[in-house]
Amino acid sequence: MARVCQVTGKMPIGGNKVSHSNIKTKRRFLPNLQKKKFYLAEEDKWITLKLSTEAIRTINKNGLYSVVKELRARGEKI
């Protein structure tokens, strides 16, 4: 699976590493992804999601079931 958050869609972006002498070389900024298991009480099953830490906060705020409904509406298989 790619380095992409299943909820927010965050993925690696490119940028420059800048040295003390101001020499620029290409680098990648990777999202802070975590594999997290959640218990979906409405369906009585466990699901594993690959999430950014921002997405974990979103789930805590909005609730797991509402986030899962949005994912399924987008066509994501869970």
C-alpha positions as CSV (number, residue, x, y, z in Angstrom):
1,M,0.0,0.0,0.0
2,A,1.3,3.5,-0.8
3,R,2.2,6.2,1.7
4,V,-1.2,7.8,1.5
5,C,-3.7,8.5,4.3
6,Q,-7.0,6.8,3.7
7,V,-9.1,9.6,5.3
8,T,-7.3,12.9,4.4
9,G,-5.4,11.8,1.3
10,K,-2.1,13.2,2.5
11,M,0.8,11.9,0.5
12,P,4.6,12.6,0.2
13,I,5.5,16.0,-1.2
14,G,8.8,17.3,-2.6
15,G,11.0,20.1,-1.4
16,N,14.5,21.1,-0.9
17,K,17.0,20.3,1.8
18,V,18.9,23.5,2.4
19,S,22.4,23.3,3.8
20,H,24.2,25.9,6.0
21,S,25.9,27.2,2.8
22,N,22.4,27.5,1.2
23,I,23.0,24.6,-1.3
24,K,19.6,23.1,-2.2
25,T,19.1,19.4,-2.9
26,K,15.8,17.6,-3.5
27,R,14.2,15.7,-0.7
28,R,10.8,14.2,0.2
29,F,8.5,15.2,3.1
30,L,6.6,12.0,4.2
31,P,3.3,12.2,6.1
32,N,3.1,10.9,9.6
33,L,1.2,7.7,8.9
34,Q,0.1,5.2,11.5
35,K,-1.6,1.8,11.2
36,K,-4.5,1.9,13.6
37,K,-7.2,-0.7,14.5
38,F,-10.6,0.6,15.4
39,Y,-13.7,-1.3,16.7
40,L,-16.7,-0.5,14.6
41,A,-19.6,-1.1,17.0
42,E,-22.4,-0.6,14.5
43,E,-21.1,-3.5,12.4
44,D,-19.5,-5.5,15.3
45,K,-16.1,-5.8,13.7
46,W,-12.5,-4.5,13.8
47,I,-11.1,-2.4,10.9
48,T,-7.5,-1.4,10.3
49,L,-6.8,2.0,8.7
50,K,-3.6,3.7,7.5
51,L,-4.1,7.2,8.9
52,S,-2.2,10.4,9.4
53,T,-2.2,11.8,12.9
54,E,-4.5,14.5,11.7
55,A,-7.0,11.9,10.5
56,I,-6.9,10.2,14.0
57,R,-7.9,13.5,15.5
58,T,-10.7,13.9,12.9
59,I,-12.0,10.4,13.9
60,N,-11.9,11.4,17.6
61,K,-13.9,14.6,16.8
62,N,-16.5,13.4,14.3
63,G,-16.8,9.7,15.3
64,L,-15.6,6.6,13.5
65,Y,-18.9,5.6,11.9
66,S,-19.3,9.0,10.2
67,V,-15.8,8.9,8.8
68,V,-16.3,5.3,7.6
69,K,-19.5,6.3,5.8
70,E,-17.7,9.1,4.0
71,L,-14.9,6.7,2.9
72,R,-17.5,4.2,1.6
73,A,-19.3,7.0,-0.3
74,R,-15.9,7.8,-2.0
75,G,-15.7,4.2,-3.0
76,E,-13.0,3.1,-0.6
77,K,-13.2,-0.6,0.4
78,I,-13.3,-1.1,4.2
